[in-house]
Amino acid sequence: MEKRILLVEDDASFREVFTRALGMALASEHFDVSFVEAGTLAAARVRLKEGGLDAALIDVTLPDGHGLELVGEINNGGGVGSPIPTMVLTASLETSMAGRAIEQGARGALSKVASMSETVNAIKRLTDAYRSSA
């Protein structure tokens, strides 16, 4: 069964490369995934309200706000749809950032420069969290 993951990232080039590479890596492990993309908090909120998502990867720094704000809205009933497992995506993995993400309800933080195997495992854990809580 296909998993739908929201990717909130303002860098369109990164989104394209990331979704293509990660999609191929997951497919090679027989893990069917499609990405719903958003480049801003506002666009992400629209996608979330449309529903049908299994998880979200959210960049911390966005042009119209901070990704942790959206993580909190998703996990604390902020009116953006049903709660789904979230993970923050960041260029620099500071332990304080990961701690703040978890405080907002994220399952963790993932570095944008993590290895593909680490990223694949993180996505699998994230979507398994949804399956076990649904």
C-alpha positions as a Markdown table, in Angstrom:
| # | Residue | x | y | z |
|---|---|---|---|---|
| 1 | Met | 0.0 | 0.0 | 0.0 |
| 2 | Glu | 1.4 | 3.4 | -1.0 |
| 3 | Lys | 2.4 | 5.8 | 1.7 |
| 4 | Arg | 1.8 | 9.5 | 1.1 |
| 5 | Ile | 4.4 | 11.8 | 2.7 |
| 6 | Leu | 4.3 | 15.5 | 2.9 |
| 7 | Leu | 7.7 | 17.1 | 2.2 |
| 8 | Val | 7.8 | 20.7 | 3.3 |
| 9 | Glu | 11.0 | 22.3 | 1.9 |
| 10 | Asp | 11.5 | 25.7 | 0.4 |
| 11 | Asp | 14.4 | 24.8 | -1.9 |
| 12 | Ala | 12.7 | 23.4 | -5.1 |
| 13 | Ser | 16.0 | 21.9 | -6.3 |
| 14 | Phe | 16.5 | 20.0 | -3.1 |
| 15 | Arg | 12.9 | 18.8 | -3.1 |
| 16 | Glu | 13.3 | 17.4 | -6.6 |
| 17 | Val | 16.6 | 15.6 | -6.0 |
| 18 | Phe | 15.5 | 14.4 | -2.5 |
| 19 | Thr | 12.2 | 13.0 | -3.6 |
| 20 | Arg | 13.6 | 11.3 | -6.7 |
| 21 | Ala | 16.6 | 9.7 | -4.9 |
| 22 | Leu | 14.5 | 8.7 | -1.8 |
| 23 | Gly | 11.7 | 7.4 | -3.9 |
| 24 | Met | 14.1 | 5.2 | -5.9 |
| 25 | Ala | 15.8 | 3.9 | -2.7 |
| 26 | Leu | 12.5 | 3.1 | -1.1 |
| 27 | Ala | 11.2 | 1.4 | -4.3 |
| 28 | Ser | 14.3 | -0.8 | -4.4 |
| 29 | Glu | 13.2 | -2.1 | -0.9 |
| 30 | His | 9.6 | -2.6 | -2.2 |
| 31 | Phe | 8.3 | 0.3 | -0.2 |
| 32 | Asp | 5.8 | 2.3 | -2.2 |
| 33 | Val | 5.7 | 6.0 | -1.5 |
| 34 | Ser | 4.6 | 9.2 | -3.1 |
| 35 | Phe | 5.5 | 12.7 | -2.0 |
| 36 | Val | 3.2 | 15.6 | -1.7 |
| 37 | Glu | 5.3 | 18.8 | -1.8 |
| 38 | Ala | 5.0 | 22.2 | -0.3 |
| 39 | Gly | 7.5 | 25.1 | -0.3 |
| 40 | Thr | 6.0 | 27.2 | 2.5 |
| 41 | Leu | 4.0 | 26.8 | 5.7 |
| 42 | Ala | 1.0 | 28.2 | 4.0 |
| 43 | Ala | 1.1 | 25.6 | 1.2 |
| 44 | Ala | 1.8 | 22.9 | 3.7 |
| 45 | Arg | -1.3 | 23.8 | 5.7 |
| 46 | Val | -3.4 | 23.5 | 2.6 |
| 47 | Arg | -2.0 | 20.1 | 1.8 |
| 48 | Leu | -2.6 | 18.9 | 5.3 |
| 49 | Lys | -6.2 | 20.0 | 5.3 |
| 50 | Glu | -6.7 | 18.1 | 2.0 |
| 51 | Gly | -5.9 | 15.0 | 4.1 |
| 52 | Gly | -4.8 | 11.5 | 2.9 |
| 53 | Leu | -1.2 | 11.9 | 4.3 |
| 54 | Asp | 0.6 | 9.2 | 6.2 |
| 55 | Ala | 3.6 | 11.3 | 7.5 |
| 56 | Ala | 5.4 | 14.6 | 7.1 |
| 57 | Leu | 9.0 | 15.7 | 6.7 |
| 58 | Ile | 9.3 | 19.4 | 7.6 |
| 59 | Asp | 12.2 | 21.7 | 7.0 |
| 60 | Val | 13.0 | 23.9 | 10.0 |
| 61 | Thr | 13.7 | 27.1 | 8.1 |
| 62 | Leu | 10.9 | 28.3 | 5.7 |
| 63 | Pro | 10.3 | 31.6 | 4.1 |
| 64 | Asp | 7.1 | 32.3 | 6.0 |
| 65 | Gly | 8.0 | 30.9 | 9.4 |
| 66 | His | 9.5 | 28.1 | 11.4 |
| 67 | Gly | 8.9 | 24.4 | 10.7 |
| 68 | Leu | 8.5 | 23.6 | 14.4 |
| 69 | Glu | 5.4 | 25.8 | 14.4 |
| 70 | Leu | 3.8 | 23.5 | 11.8 |
| 71 | Val | 5.0 | 20.4 | 13.7 |
| 72 | Gly | 3.2 | 21.7 | 16.8 |
| 73 | Glu | 0.0 | 22.4 | 14.8 |
| 74 | Ile | 0.0 | 18.9 | 13.3 |
| 75 | Asn | 0.5 | 17.2 | 16.6 |
| 76 | Asn | -1.4 | 19.4 | 19.0 |
| 77 | Gly | -4.7 | 19.9 | 17.1 |
| 78 | Gly | -3.9 | 23.1 | 15.4 |
| 79 | Gly | -6.7 | 22.7 | 12.8 |
| 80 | Val | -4.5 | 21.5 | 10.0 |
| 81 | Gly | -6.1 | 18.1 | 9.7 |
| 82 | Ser | -5.6 | 14.8 | 11.5 |
| 83 | Pro | -2.4 | 14.3 | 13.5 |
| 84 | Ile | 0.2 | 12.4 | 11.5 |
| 85 | Pro | 3.8 | 11.4 | 12.4 |
| 86 | Thr | 6.2 | 14.2 | 11.7 |
| 87 | Met | 10.0 | 14.5 | 11.5 |
| 88 | Val | 12.0 | 17.7 | 11.0 |
| 89 | Leu | 14.5 | 18.0 | 8.3 |
| 90 | Thr | 17.4 | 20.3 | 8.9 |
| 91 | Ala | 20.8 | 21.3 | 7.4 |
| 92 | Ser | 22.4 | 21.4 | 10.9 |
| 93 | Leu | 21.4 | 18.8 | 13.5 |
| 94 | Glu | 21.8 | 20.7 | 16.7 |
| 95 | Thr | 20.7 | 18.6 | 19.7 |
| 96 | Ser | 18.7 | 21.6 | 21.0 |
| 97 | Met | 16.8 | 21.6 | 17.6 |
| 98 | Ala | 16.0 | 17.9 | 17.9 |
| 99 | Gly | 14.9 | 18.4 | 21.5 |
| 100 | Arg | 12.5 | 21.3 | 20.5 |
| 101 | Ala | 11.1 | 19.2 | 17.6 |
| 102 | Ile | 10.4 | 16.3 | 20.0 |
| 103 | Glu | 8.7 | 18.7 | 22.5 |
| 104 | Gln | 6.4 | 19.8 | 19.6 |
| 105 | Gly | 5.5 | 16.1 | 18.9 |
| 106 | Ala | 8.0 | 15.2 | 16.2 |
| 107 | Arg | 9.3 | 11.7 | 16.1 |
| 108 | Gly | 12.8 | 13.1 | 15.6 |
| 109 | Ala | 15.1 | 15.1 | 13.4 |
| 110 | Leu | 16.8 | 14.1 | 10.2 |
| 111 | Ser | 19.9 | 15.8 | 8.7 |
| 112 | Lys | 19.6 | 16.8 | 5.0 |
| 113 | Val | 23.0 | 15.3 | 4.6 |
| 114 | Ala | 22.2 | 11.9 | 6.2 |
| 115 | Ser | 23.1 | 8.8 | 4.3 |
| 116 | Met | 20.4 | 7.4 | 2.0 |
| 117 | Ser | 20.2 | 4.2 | 4.2 |
| 118 | Glu | 19.7 | 6.4 | 7.3 |
| 119 | Thr | 17.0 | 8.4 | 5.5 |
| 120 | Val | 15.3 | 5.3 | 4.2 |
| 121 | Asn | 15.2 | 3.8 | 7.7 |
| 122 | Ala | 13.9 | 7.1 | 9.2 |
| 123 | Ile | 11.0 | 7.1 | 6.6 |
| 124 | Lys | 10.1 | 3.5 | 7.4 |
| 125 | Arg | 10.1 | 4.2 | 11.1 |
| 126 | Leu | 8.0 | 7.4 | 10.6 |
| 127 | Thr | 5.4 | 5.6 | 8.5 |
| 128 | Asp | 5.4 | 2.6 | 10.8 |
| 129 | Ala | 4.5 | 5.0 | 13.6 |
| 130 | Tyr | 1.4 | 6.0 | 11.7 |
| 131 | Arg | 0.4 | 2.4 | 11.0 |
| 132 | Ser | 0.7 | 1.5 | 14.7 |
| 133 | Ser | -1.2 | 4.6 | 15.9 |
| 134 | Ala | -4.0 | 4.4 | 13.3 |
